[in-house]
Amino acid sequence: MEARPETKPRARGGFGVTTIDFRTDPATARRHRVVSLVTRADIPDIVWADDETGCYAVRGRDVKGNRIVVEQSGPIRIVSARR
């Protein structure tokens, strides 16, 4: 994977599709946030996200307390973080 966010043009609607990966380039990925289109809230602890497919992964813990990455899907949008 590339270290920078990728933007692909969409045929209609004027929105770009963005893919970010916090594991490969955390400094660049920190400039973006992932928002749930259902709750309109930021999704915390994002590991990677692709708003074209609606797939993303978040950090979590299993029942024993070990760190894990949980893949999820849903309507999301990757937007630039406000400064």
C-alpha positions as CSV (number, residue, x, y, z in Angstrom):
1,M,0.0,0.0,0.0
2,E,1.0,3.5,-0.6
3,A,1.8,5.7,2.4
4,R,-0.4,8.6,1.3
5,P,-4.1,8.8,1.1
6,E,-5.4,8.0,-2.4
7,T,-8.2,10.0,-4.0
8,K,-10.0,8.5,-7.0
9,P,-12.5,10.6,-9.0
10,R,-16.1,9.4,-9.0
11,A,-18.2,9.5,-12.2
12,R,-21.0,11.5,-10.7
13,G,-21.7,13.6,-7.7
14,G,-18.3,15.4,-7.5
15,F,-17.0,13.5,-4.5
16,G,-13.7,11.8,-4.4
17,V,-13.1,8.4,-2.9
18,T,-10.4,8.3,-0.3
19,T,-8.5,5.4,1.2
20,I,-6.4,6.0,4.3
21,D,-4.2,3.6,6.3
22,F,-3.0,4.8,9.7
23,R,-0.5,2.0,9.9
24,T,1.6,3.0,6.9
25,D,1.7,6.8,7.4
26,P,0.1,8.0,10.7
27,A,1.2,11.6,10.2
28,T,-0.7,12.0,6.9
29,A,-3.7,9.9,8.1
30,R,-4.1,12.1,11.2
31,R,-5.1,14.9,8.9
32,H,-8.3,13.0,8.1
33,R,-11.2,11.7,10.2
34,V,-13.7,9.0,9.5
35,V,-17.3,9.9,10.1
36,S,-20.3,7.6,10.3
37,L,-23.1,8.7,8.0
38,V,-25.6,7.0,10.3
39,T,-24.7,8.7,13.6
40,R,-22.9,11.8,12.1
41,A,-20.1,11.2,14.7
42,D,-16.4,10.5,14.3
43,I,-15.4,6.9,14.5
44,P,-12.6,6.5,17.2
45,D,-9.5,4.3,17.0
46,I,-9.5,3.9,13.2
47,V,-6.7,1.7,11.8
48,W,-7.7,1.9,8.1
49,A,-10.7,3.0,6.1
50,D,-12.0,3.0,2.5
51,D,-15.1,5.1,1.9
52,E,-15.8,3.6,-1.5
53,T,-16.5,0.2,-0.1
54,G,-17.6,1.4,3.4
55,C,-15.1,-0.9,5.1
56,Y,-12.9,0.2,8.0
57,A,-11.1,-1.3,10.9
58,V,-10.9,-0.1,14.5
59,R,-8.6,-1.0,17.4
60,G,-10.2,-3.0,20.1
61,R,-9.6,-5.6,22.8
62,D,-10.7,-9.2,23.1
63,V,-12.2,-10.7,26.3
64,K,-8.7,-11.5,27.6
65,G,-7.6,-7.8,27.1
66,N,-5.4,-8.5,24.1
67,R,-5.3,-5.8,21.4
68,I,-7.1,-6.7,18.2
69,V,-8.2,-5.0,15.0
70,V,-11.9,-5.4,14.2
71,E,-13.0,-4.9,10.6
72,Q,-16.4,-3.4,10.1
73,S,-18.5,-1.9,7.4
74,G,-21.2,0.8,7.1
75,P,-21.8,4.1,5.5
76,I,-18.8,6.2,6.2
77,R,-17.1,9.3,4.8
78,I,-13.4,10.3,5.1
79,V,-13.1,14.0,5.5
80,S,-10.2,16.4,6.2
81,A,-9.8,17.2,9.9
82,R,-10.4,20.8,10.9
83,R,-7.6,22.7,12.3
